Amino acid sequence: MSITSTKAFAEIQVKLPDRRREVYKAIAENPNSSIYDIADVLGWNLNQVSNRINELVNSGLVEKTGSEIHRKFERDLFSVITDKEKIIEKQRQLYKGFTSVKADLEADYNNCKTENGRKILKNRIEYYKEKIRNLKWLI
């Protein structure tokens, strides 16, 4: 890692919750790793690692860098994004997409006639609000 990348890595780590930080660090130290690889490194179950990787991808800090075939199955490989400008741009794109989807869901919610439909839409709106909150503290 370059000095600039190391500095960005250190700045990002400070802001992450503990479990997410551990996964981020493991991916940084083991680029192009699968969820299975990171689970082995950390000694965690796959769900714990998968959830944290999804959160990191949805925060624009980690990206899919390829895939590998293991037996008959394809596994995604992940690496941290080390270019701070790329992280910022990715987060802006995610933010724009999340706010757009949230706005569409809110419009659907306002037009929905059934209680069950409104409940489902409200849950989806809350899901996107959380995604937006996760990005805001990083940007």
KOLMI-83470 format. One line per field, with one value per atom (N, C-alpha, C): x negated, y, z negated; atom name; residue number from 0. Coordinates in nm, 2 decimals. Layout:
X <- c(X_...) .
Y <- c(Y_...) .
Z <- c(Z_...) .
atom <- c(CA_...) .
seq <- c(NUM_...) .
This chain:
X <- c(-0.08_0.00_-0.09_-0.05_-0.12_-0.10_-0.17_-0.16_-0.02_0.03_0.16_0.27_0.25_0.35_0.35_0.23_0.22_0.29_0.27_0.34_0.49_0.54_0.68_0.74_0.66_0.70_0.71_0.62_0.62_0.74_0.77_0.88_1.01_1.03_1.15_1.17_1.07_1.08_1.13_1.09_1.13_1.28_1.35_1.49_1.58_1.52_1.60_1.63_1.75_1.78_1.68_1.66_1.56_1.56_1.67_1.68_1.65_1.71_1.68_1.54_1.48_1.33_1.25_1.28_1.20_1.21_1.33_1.34_1.27_1.28_1.21_1.06_1.01_0.86_0.82_0.90_0.87_0.87_0.96_0.97_0.85_0.81_0.70_0.57_0.56_0.44_0.44_0.56_0.57_0.66_0.60_0.68_0.72_0.83_0.89_0.92_0.99_1.03_1.18_1.22_1.36_1.41_1.54_1.60_1.55_1.53_1.48_1.34_1.26_1.12_1.12_1.20_1.20_1.26_1.36_1.41_1.31_1.22_1.11_1.01_0.98_0.88_0.93_1.05_1.11_1.16_1.19_1.24_1.39_1.46_1.60_1.68_1.82_1.90_1.93_1.97_1.99_2.09_2.20_2.30_2.25_2.16_2.11_2.02_1.94_1.85_1.93_2.02_2.10_2.18_2.24_2.31_2.22_2.10_2.01_1.95_1.92_1.88_1.98_2.11_2.22_2.23_2.21_2.21_2.10_1.98_1.86_1.88_1.94_1.96_2.06_2.17_2.27_2.23_2.11_2.05_1.95_1.92_1.82_1.68_1.65_1.52_1.45_1.53_1.49_1.56_1.49_1.55_1.52_1.61_1.58_1.47_1.37_1.26_1.24_1.33_1.33_1.41_1.38_1.44_1.35_1.38_1.31_1.40_1.37_1.45_1.39_1.47_1.43_1.53_1.47_1.55_1.65_1.78_1.87_1.92_1.88_1.95_1.85_1.91_1.84_1.84_1.73_1.72_1.67_1.73_1.69_1.56_1.47_1.35_1.36_1.31_1.32_1.19_1.18_1.06_1.11_1.03_1.06_1.03_1.10_1.08_0.97_0.86_0.75_0.74_0.80_0.80_0.91_0.87_0.97_1.07_1.03_1.12_1.22_1.17_1.26_1.37_1.33_1.42_1.52_1.48_1.57_1.67_1.62_1.71_1.81_1.76_1.85_1.96_1.92_2.02_2.12_2.08_2.17_2.27_2.22_2.31_2.41_2.36_2.45_2.55_2.51_2.60_2.71_2.67_2.77_2.87_2.82_2.91_3.00_2.94_3.03_3.13_3.10_3.20_3.31_3.27_3.37_3.47_3.41_3.50_3.59_3.54_3.62_3.73_3.70_3.80_3.91_3.88_3.98_4.06_4.00_4.07_4.17_4.13_4.21_4.33_4.31_4.42_4.52_4.47_4.55_4.63_4.56_4.62_4.74_4.73_4.83_4.95_4.93_5.03_5.09_5.03_5.07_5.20_5.29_5.43_5.44_5.35_5.36_5.27_5.32_5.23_5.11_5.13_5.01_4.91_4.96_4.87_4.79_4.86_4.79_4.69_4.72_4.62_4.50_4.51_4.40_4.31_4.38_4.31_4.24_4.30_4.24_4.11_4.11_3.99_3.88_3.92_3.82_3.76_3.85_3.80_3.70_3.73_3.64_3.51_3.51_3.39_3.30_3.36_3.28_3.24_3.32_3.28_3.15_3.15_3.03_2.91_2.93_2.82_2.76_2.85_2.82_2.74_2.79_2.72_2.58_2.57_2.43_2.34_2.39_2.30_2.27_2.37_2.35_2.23_2.21_2.11_1.97_1.97_1.84_1.80_1.90_1.87_1.81) .
Y <- c(-0.12_0.00_0.12_0.22_0.35_0.43_0.53_0.62_0.68_0.73_0.79_0.68_0.56_0.45_0.41_0.41_0.37_0.48_0.61_0.71_0.70_0.68_0.67_0.55_0.44_0.31_0.34_0.41_0.45_0.54_0.64_0.73_0.66_0.56_0.49_0.40_0.33_0.23_0.30_0.42_0.49_0.50_0.52_0.55_0.43_0.31_0.19_0.12_0.07_-0.01_-0.13_-0.18_-0.28_-0.40_-0.47_-0.59_-0.56_-0.45_-0.41_-0.37_-0.31_-0.27_-0.40_-0.50_-0.63_-0.69_-0.69_-0.75_-0.66_-0.53_-0.44_-0.46_-0.47_-0.50_-0.63_-0.73_-0.87_-0.87_-0.79_-0.78_-0.70_-0.60_-0.51_-0.60_-0.68_-0.77_-0.89_-0.92_-1.04_-1.00_-0.92_-0.88_-0.99_-0.97_-1.07_-1.20_-1.18_-1.29_-1.31_-1.44_-1.47_-1.46_-1.46_-1.46_-1.58_-1.69_-1.81_-1.79_-1.72_-1.69_-1.60_-1.50_-1.40_-1.47_-1.55_-1.63_-1.71_-1.78_-1.86_-1.77_-1.66_-1.57_-1.52_-1.48_-1.43_-1.53_-1.65_-1.76_-1.73_-1.67_-1.63_-1.72_-1.73_-1.80_-1.72_-1.78_-1.71_-1.60_-1.62_-1.51_-1.38_-1.40_-1.28_-1.20_-1.28_-1.22_-1.16_-1.24_-1.20_-1.07_-1.06_-0.93_-0.81_-0.83_-0.72_-0.68_-0.78_-0.74_-0.67_-0.71_-0.64_-0.50_-0.48_-0.34_-0.26_-0.32_-0.25_-0.22_-0.31_-0.29_-0.17_-0.18_-0.08_0.06_0.06_0.19_0.24_0.16_0.20_0.19_0.10_0.08_-0.05_-0.14_-0.27_-0.29_-0.36_-0.39_-0.53_-0.59_-0.72_-0.70_-0.79_-0.78_-0.90_-0.99_-1.11_-1.22_-1.34_-1.46_-1.58_-1.68_-1.81_-1.92_-2.03_-2.15_-2.24_-2.28_-2.37_-2.49_-2.60_-2.72_-2.68_-2.69_-2.65_-2.51_-2.44_-2.31_-2.20_-2.09_-1.96_-1.88_-1.83_-1.74_-1.61_-1.50_-1.36_-1.34_-1.26_-1.21_-1.06_-1.02_-0.88_-0.82_-0.69_-0.61_-0.48_-0.41_-0.28_-0.18_-0.07_0.03_0.12_0.14_0.22_0.36_0.39_0.53_0.61_0.71_0.79_0.85_0.91_0.97_0.87_0.75_0.64_0.61_0.61_0.58_0.69_0.81_0.93_0.92_0.89_0.89_0.77_0.66_0.54_0.57_0.64_0.68_0.78_0.87_0.96_0.89_0.79_0.72_0.64_0.57_0.49_0.58_0.70_0.79_0.84_0.87_0.91_0.80_0.68_0.57_0.54_0.54_0.51_0.61_0.74_0.84_0.84_0.80_0.79_0.68_0.56_0.45_0.48_0.55_0.58_0.68_0.77_0.87_0.79_0.70_0.62_0.54_0.48_0.40_0.49_0.61_0.70_0.74_0.76_0.79_0.67_0.55_0.43_0.42_0.45_0.44_0.53_0.66_0.75_0.72_0.64_0.60_0.46_0.39_0.25_0.26_0.17_0.16_0.05_-0.04_-0.15_-0.13_-0.17_-0.16_-0.25_-0.37_-0.46_-0.41_-0.35_-0.29_-0.18_-0.09_0.02_-0.03_-0.13_-0.19_-0.24_-0.31_-0.36_-0.24_-0.14_-0.02_0.05_0.07_0.14_0.07_-0.07_-0.14_-0.12_-0.12_-0.09_0.05_0.15_0.29_0.29_0.23_0.23_0.16_0.06_-0.01_0.09_0.17_0.26_0.38_0.42_0.53_0.48_0.36_0.31_0.31_0.27_0.27_0.41_0.51_0.65_0.70_0.66_0.70_0.64_0.52_0.45_0.53_0.58_0.65_0.79_0.86_1.00_1.01_0.92_0.93_0.90_0.84_0.82_0.93_1.00_1.10_1.23) .
Z <- c(0.00_0.00_0.00_0.08_0.08_-0.05_-0.07_-0.19_-0.19_-0.08_-0.07_-0.10_-0.05_-0.07_-0.22_-0.28_-0.42_-0.51_-0.47_-0.55_-0.53_-0.41_-0.39_-0.47_-0.46_-0.54_-0.69_-0.74_-0.89_-0.92_-0.83_-0.86_-0.85_-0.76_-0.74_-0.86_-0.90_-1.01_-1.14_-1.17_-1.29_-1.29_-1.18_-1.17_-1.17_-1.15_-1.14_-1.27_-1.29_-1.40_-1.42_-1.54_-1.56_-1.47_-1.45_-1.37_-1.22_-1.18_-1.04_-1.02_-1.12_-1.11_-1.10_-1.18_-1.17_-1.03_-0.97_-0.84_-0.74_-0.75_-0.66_-0.66_-0.79_-0.80_-0.75_-0.77_-0.71_-0.56_-0.50_-0.35_-0.30_-0.38_-0.34_-0.34_-0.44_-0.45_-0.36_-0.31_-0.22_-0.10_-0.01_0.10_0.19_0.27_0.35_0.28_0.16_0.08_0.09_0.07_0.07_-0.07_-0.09_-0.22_-0.30_-0.24_-0.31_-0.36_-0.28_-0.32_-0.44_-0.44_-0.55_-0.67_-0.66_-0.77_-0.84_-0.75_-0.81_-0.88_-0.82_-0.89_-1.02_-1.03_-1.15_-1.25_-1.20_-1.28_-1.31_-1.22_-1.23_-1.14_-1.16_-1.07_-0.95_-0.84_-0.71_-0.72_-0.79_-0.80_-0.86_-0.96_-1.02_-0.92_-0.85_-0.75_-0.63_-0.58_-0.47_-0.50_-0.61_-0.65_-0.66_-0.72_-0.73_-0.59_-0.50_-0.37_-0.29_-0.30_-0.24_-0.28_-0.41_-0.47_-0.41_-0.40_-0.35_-0.20_-0.13_0.02_0.03_-0.05_-0.05_-0.10_-0.16_-0.21_-0.11_0.00_0.10_0.06_-0.04_-0.09_-0.04_0.00_0.05_0.18_0.27_0.40_0.44_0.52_0.58_0.69_0.68_0.77_0.86_0.85_0.93_0.87_0.93_0.87_0.90_0.82_0.84_0.84_0.90_0.89_0.78_0.69_0.58_0.59_0.63_0.66_0.77_0.75_0.86_0.84_0.74_0.71_0.73_0.78_0.80_0.67_0.63_0.51_0.56_0.50_0.53_0.45_0.50_0.44_0.41_0.29_0.25_0.21_0.24_0.19_0.15_0.06_0.02_0.13_0.14_0.23_0.16_0.22_0.16_0.21_0.32_0.37_0.31_0.23_0.15_0.24_0.36_0.45_0.51_0.53_0.58_0.47_0.35_0.24_0.23_0.24_0.23_0.35_0.47_0.59_0.57_0.53_0.51_0.41_0.30_0.20_0.25_0.33_0.39_0.48_0.56_0.65_0.56_0.46_0.37_0.31_0.26_0.19_0.29_0.41_0.51_0.54_0.55_0.58_0.47_0.34_0.23_0.20_0.22_0.20_0.31_0.43_0.54_0.51_0.47_0.44_0.32_0.22_0.10_0.14_0.23_0.27_0.35_0.44_0.51_0.41_0.31_0.21_0.13_0.10_0.03_0.11_0.24_0.33_0.34_0.35_0.35_0.22_0.11_-0.02_-0.03_0.02_0.01_0.10_0.20_0.30_0.26_0.17_0.14_0.06_0.10_0.04_-0.07_-0.08_-0.17_-0.29_-0.41_-0.53_-0.52_-0.47_-0.45_-0.35_-0.24_-0.15_-0.21_-0.28_-0.35_-0.45_-0.52_-0.62_-0.55_-0.44_-0.36_-0.31_-0.25_-0.20_-0.31_-0.42_-0.54_-0.58_-0.58_-0.62_-0.51_-0.39_-0.28_-0.29_-0.32_-0.34_-0.45_-0.56_-0.68_-0.64_-0.56_-0.52_-0.44_-0.35_-0.27_-0.36_-0.45_-0.55_-0.62_-0.66_-0.73_-0.64_-0.52_-0.42_-0.40_-0.39_-0.38_-0.50_-0.62_-0.74_-0.75_-0.71_-0.71_-0.61_-0.51_-0.41_-0.47_-0.53_-0.57_-0.67_-0.76_-0.86_-0.80_-0.68_-0.61_-0.52_-0.46_-0.36_-0.42) .
atom <- c(N_CA_C_N_CA_C_N_CA_C_N_CA_C_N_CA_C_N_CA_C_N_CA_C_N_CA_C_N_CA_C_N_CA_C_N_CA_C_N_CA_C_N_CA_C_N_CA_C_N_CA_C_N_CA_C_N_CA_C_N_CA_C_N_CA_C_N_CA_C_N_CA_C_N_CA_C_N_CA_C_N_CA_C_N_CA_C_N_CA_C_N_CA_C_N_CA_C_N_CA_C_N_CA_C_N_CA_C_N_CA_C_N_CA_C_N_CA_C_N_CA_C_N_CA_C_N_CA_C_N_CA_C_N_CA_C_N_CA_C_N_CA_C_N_CA_C_N_CA_C_N_CA_C_N_CA_C_N_CA_C_N_CA_C_N_CA_C_N_CA_C_N_CA_C_N_CA_C_N_CA_C_N_CA_C_N_CA_C_N_CA_C_N_CA_C_N_CA_C_N_CA_C_N_CA_C_N_CA_C_N_CA_C_N_CA_C_N_CA_C_N_CA_C_N_CA_C_N_CA_C_N_CA_C_N_CA_C_N_CA_C_N_CA_C_N_CA_C_N_CA_C_N_CA_C_N_CA_C_N_CA_C_N_CA_C_N_CA_C_N_CA_C_N_CA_C_N_CA_C_N_CA_C_N_CA_C_N_CA_C_N_CA_C_N_CA_C_N_CA_C_N_CA_C_N_CA_C_N_CA_C_N_CA_C_N_CA_C_N_CA_C_N_CA_C_N_CA_C_N_CA_C_N_CA_C_N_CA_C_N_CA_C_N_CA_C_N_CA_C_N_CA_C_N_CA_C_N_CA_C_N_CA_C_N_CA_C_N_CA_C_N_CA_C_N_CA_C_N_CA_C_N_CA_C_N_CA_C_N_CA_C_N_CA_C_N_CA_C_N_CA_C_N_CA_C_N_CA_C_N_CA_C_N_CA_C_N_CA_C_N_CA_C_N_CA_C_N_CA_C_N_CA_C_N_CA_C_N_CA_C_N_CA_C_N_CA_C_N_CA_C_N_CA_C_N_CA_C_N_CA_C_N_CA_C_N_CA_C_N_CA_C_N_CA_C_N_CA_C_N_CA_C_N_CA_C) .
seq <- c(0_0_0_1_1_1_2_2_2_3_3_3_4_4_4_5_5_5_6_6_6_7_7_7_8_8_8_9_9_9_10_10_10_11_11_11_12_12_12_13_13_13_14_14_14_15_15_15_16_16_16_17_17_17_18_18_18_19_19_19_20_20_20_21_21_21_22_22_22_23_23_23_24_24_24_25_25_25_26_26_26_27_27_27_28_28_28_29_29_29_30_30_30_31_31_31_32_32_32_33_33_33_34_34_34_35_35_35_36_36_36_37_37_37_38_38_38_39_39_39_40_40_40_41_41_41_42_42_42_43_43_43_44_44_44_45_45_45_46_46_46_47_47_47_48_48_48_49_49_49_50_50_50_51_51_51_52_52_52_53_53_53_54_54_54_55_55_55_56_56_56_57_57_57_58_58_58_59_59_59_60_60_60_61_61_61_62_62_62_63_63_63_64_64_64_65_65_65_66_66_66_67_67_67_68_68_68_69_69_69_70_70_70_71_71_71_72_72_72_73_73_73_74_74_74_75_75_75_76_76_76_77_77_77_78_78_78_79_79_79_80_80_80_81_81_81_82_82_82_83_83_83_84_84_84_85_85_85_86_86_86_87_87_87_88_88_88_89_89_89_90_90_90_91_91_91_92_92_92_93_93_93_94_94_94_95_95_95_96_96_96_97_97_97_98_98_98_99_99_99_100_100_100_101_101_101_102_102_102_103_103_103_104_104_104_105_105_105_106_106_106_107_107_107_108_108_108_109_109_109_110_110_110_111_111_111_112_112_112_113_113_113_114_114_114_115_115_115_116_116_116_117_117_117_118_118_118_119_119_119_120_120_120_121_121_121_122_122_122_123_123_123_124_124_124_125_125_125_126_126_126_127_127_127_128_128_128_129_129_129_130_130_130_131_131_131_132_132_132_133_133_133_134_134_134_135_135_135_136_136_136_137_137_137_138_138_138) .
